[in-house]
Amino acid sequence: MGVVIERRRTPPAVDVVEVVTPRTNAATITPTENLLAAISLNEPFSLEIAAT
């Protein structure tokens, strides 16, 4: 008979980033594309996008 001790992994830290875009229709998608490329990881991550 053996005793097994299992420890829970601590959840990863949560980072919140707010992107404020210019209020013109002339803005392109390139700045957002650059931001997403900069924060991309070698592991899965989730991205929630909301607009008002």
Secondary structure, DSSP 8 states (H G I E B T S, - for coil): ----------------------SSTT--SHHHHHHHHHH--SS---------
